[in-house]
Amino acid sequence: MGKLDSSLILPSIVIRGRNLYNFRSALSFSANTIATHIKVLTKNSMPVKGNPKKYDRFDNVDDALALFHEMTVKCPKPSIVEFTKLLAAIVRMKHYALVVSMCSQMESFGVPHNVYSFNILVNCFCRSGRIDFGLSVLGKMLKLGVEPDVVTFSTLINGLCKQNKLAQAVSLFDEMVEKGFQPHLIVYNTILNGLCKMGNTHRAVRFLRMMEERGFEPDIVTYGTVIDCLCKNRLLKEALHLFSELKVKGIRPNIVVYNSLIYAMCNLGQQKEATRLLNEMKENNISLDNITNSIFLDANCKKGMISEATFIVDTMRKQGIQPDVFTFNILTDMHCKEGMVSKAEDIVDTMRKQGVEPNVVTYNTLIDGHCLQNEIDKARGVFPLMIQKGCAPNIQSYSIMINGYCKAKRFDEAMELFREISRTGQTPNTVTYTILMQGMCQLRRVSAACELFREMLASGQVPDPFTYSILLNGFCKSGKLNEAVKVFQAMRNSGLEHNIIFYNILIDGAYKSGHIDVAKELFRELYDNGLKPDVYTYNIMVNRLCKEGSTDRAYRLFRSMGDNGCFPNSISYNVMIQEFFRNNSTSKATQLLAEMVDKGGYVKGYLYGEAFDMILCGVRPSAVTMAKMGVLKPEGAIKLFARMQEEGVAANSITLFSLVHCCAHLGSLKKGRSVHAQLFRHEFAFDVFNKTALIDMYAKCGNISYSERVFEDGSFSNEVISWNCMITGYGMHGQGDKALDIFHRMLDRGLEPNQTTIATLLSACSHLGLMEQGRSLFLRMEREHNIRRTGKHYACYVDLLSRAGHLEEAEELVSRMPFQSSHEVFKVLLKLHVFFAGKDSHPNSDEINQILENLKSELEASSYILDTSCVIRDVDEAMKIKSLWRHSERLAIAFGLVRTPEGGAHVSIGLLPQAT
């Protein structure tokens, strides 16, 4: 092999070789240190223990230094081979800085380096994280004519990969191969590992194939590295292909490969396949380790399957596998997510008793668990406990606690804790700043959020896209669109790459603030910046066009979604379906509804998501469609979800939030909490509708305190729909005072109640006997809140008056209604009048009897004959006829006719089943 020409090596390496000033400076301090150390050893005449020539038998580094001193004072000096053996021994003791100093001393004593000593020096720099000096050594080797070997290149490539300088590593690898140096398998595996760590999955697979082309047969480490990378990127099909390939080649899979595949299967919901692979491991006599058990434990915990998770831990103990801190942390996290924080604390106590010391992750989990339950003071109490146990809170601990304070609206305490971070010697990171900024924006303190943003930049922290989105969203929600646009422009000017999320926030903000032209211009601008609208962009635009009454334009935009490879989701369809129904375009609405179901073919899980939507909307499509969906009721939806999990179909946010509605309908608190926990684990976004669904579900399942916790999160504190839902919840739980209190809180925030708000409150007052409060609300709703009364409001108020015994006032109110009495009003009135067959106890009995006589005469004149076969009493025919004419339902209908203005008789007939 010829000598390597330095001009052919990477230019950056040559430059480092020509300019070794920094390199020599770095050595000088260490060299002085070692010289001082040797002086001390010489002065004390420290004897060398053992045989000095046995370089691998040093008791400590001082013995090695003493030998180095002896070698440097000898005349003639020992050969470089002897020095290299000594250096290698010290490297094995991991004293890399001392080796660097020794190399400098050797040069000063005139001991020339060879390729082996240079390789040791390169290795020391790489292990010390100074790959730049390692490359300088390579440059020096070339300058001195010392030819680098495969070890030199391999060491540098490994160092570059560890520093995440993958591009340089690959370039150096290519140069190495091009110049005839044959890399060994470890080098290939090192590059592969680097590619995988950087997430370059497809490039890693191509590199694997290149190895084979060059005659290198991949080993289990090679395959294991790529399979693990594929699994982490959810490319399970490709990973299983490689898994089959290695078995065909006779390579025995190890536990690392099995764990990677099982982890991916569990993450994708393919529990049955994971279990099959587990059994294959056992058949191949591969013992399960803590990682394998923890994977299955984590999968069960994510599903909220506490009993199954406990069973796994018990099985581990029976097999002699002691759960480690990672295992215990999974259990602790599951119980915290399920709201069982006291049980989680018991698990931590068990850890200590079994000799497993909790770590910072354990304590952070407890802090988060308390915060999720709104137990803020208990969460704060974990901090002194951590310090007492010798486990100092880290930046994640502070971030979790600050987030808890912000959600509980204890903002001053959040700021105080934020300032405390610097006193501990730590620095707030991007996440910490972003959490605090989000809390400020939710309270409409956008100016304070901007101040914090400037402080963040000054501290050297780099904002991420989420940080910018928080700021943009804060300005838009506060109605400060101009400021949002300025931030957006500043982001662009600073070179930050814009993404679709930023545009969605601005487009939505522009529409809501009435700047329609700005919104449309932003939508057009998307394409100029190389972006394409996503489904959320389209949904915003379609929804706004519908609200403008531009149904045709909205429909054209809806139909154009597919042109950009963006297919409508259930929200897109629902918006258009509702719009067509509003415009009485029933045929178009029905057509879209059927299409929505048929689109299930695009993605396997999509059909299931639409099935849930159909159930929730109360839609009853054709028998064929229902057969295709396979469900009719919420009970069927729950079963369908179970089938999804069995088949490995990953649930999306639409599916899970649909399940929340089903749990509310069934009153299933346990299942509802489990679904809520899954939403947190998958970190799905919570919008106002989803959050309101959770509030409603907990209220209907009998746990109003959980409704309060979701509501008090504050994420959507300015959305009236959430307040209305909370008022309804208090009403159904008999907490009228709280319902009224939250209404006044709503007004204090400057939020305007709507028709639903008032109707909900009136209903609560009616059922709880709050007569005066309800009367005041009804009388003031138009005058103070500018809300027009509807039939629903009159029905609630009539119900309120009637339950309080004010029947005459209720009837008078009905007679004075500015519009025809509605179905709801008559339903209330009929329920207040009890009718008994053949009795004349009702105060309006004379009028009722007269109506019946008139009806009887008209019916008999038209040859109407009563069917007396339904009368089962043993009486004569005349009595049967009389009993039918005086039946309680006929009395109720007659009363309805007495109270019904002309033209409204059909309402009474429609209420026939209600009158008893």
Salt bridges, closest charged atoms under 4 A:
ASP62 OD1 - HIS37 NE2 3.29
GLU82 OE1 - LYS53 NZ 3.95
GLU82 OE2 - LYS85 NZ 3.97
GLU107 OE1 - ARG24 NH1 3.89
GLU107 OE2 - HIS113 NE2 3.51
GLU107 OE2 - LYS140 NZ 2.86
ASP132 OD2 - ARG130 NH2 2.86
GLU178 OE2 - LYS179 NZ 3.31
GLU212 OE1 - ARG209 NH1 3.04
GLU212 OE2 - LYS249 NZ 2.67
GLU217 OE2 - LYS249 NZ 3.03
ASP228 OD2 - LYS232 NZ 3.09
GLU245 OE2 - ARG209 NH1 2.89
GLU245 OE2 - LYS249 NZ 3.74
GLU273 OE1 - ARG276 NE 3.28
GLU280 OE2 - LYS247 NZ 3.28
GLU280 OE1 - ARG276 NH1 3.58
ASP298 OD2 - LYS302 NZ 3.32
ASP314 OD1 - ARG317 NH1 3.66
ASP333 OD1 - LYS337 NZ 2.89
GLU338 OE2 - ARG681 NH2 3.26
GLU345 OE2 - HIS370 NE2 2.99
ASP349 OD1 - ARG352 NH1 3.26
GLU375 OE1 - HIS370 ND1 2.80
ASP377 OD1 - ARG410 NH2 2.71
GLU413 OE1 - ARG410 NE 2.73
GLU420 OE1 - ARG380 NH2 3.15
GLU451 OE2 - ARG454 NH2 2.61
GLU455 OE2 - ARG419 NH1 2.79
ASP508 OD2 - LYS512 NZ 3.20
ASP508 OD1 - ARG544 NH2 3.95
GLU521 OE1 - ARG524 NH2 3.10
GLU525 OE2 - ARG492 NH2 2.44
GLU579 OE1 - ARG582 NH2 2.74
GLU595 OE1 - ARG559 NH2 2.83
ASP598 OD1 - LYS628 NZ 3.19
GLU647 OE1 - LYS604 NZ 3.90
GLU647 OE2 - ARG643 NE 3.96
ASP696 OD2 - LYS700 NZ 3.30
GLU708 OE2 - LYS738 NZ 3.37
GLU712 OE1 - LYS409 NZ 3.91
GLU712 OE2 - ARG745 NH1 3.20
ASP713 OD1 - LYS407 NZ 3.82
ASP713 OD2 - LYS691 NZ 3.70
GLU772 OE1 - ARG775 NE 4.00
GLU782 OE1 - ARG789 NH1 3.62
GLU784 OE1 - ARG780 NH1 2.89
GLU784 OE2 - ARG783 NH2 3.99
ASP799 OD2 - ARG803 NE 2.80
GLU809 OE2 - ARG775 NH1 2.81
GLU809 OE1 - HIS806 ND1 3.92
GLU811 OE2 - HIS833 NE2 3.31
GLU811 OE1 - ARG899 NH2 3.06
GLU812 OE2 - ARG816 NE 3.69
ASP840 OD1 - ARG886 NH2 2.48
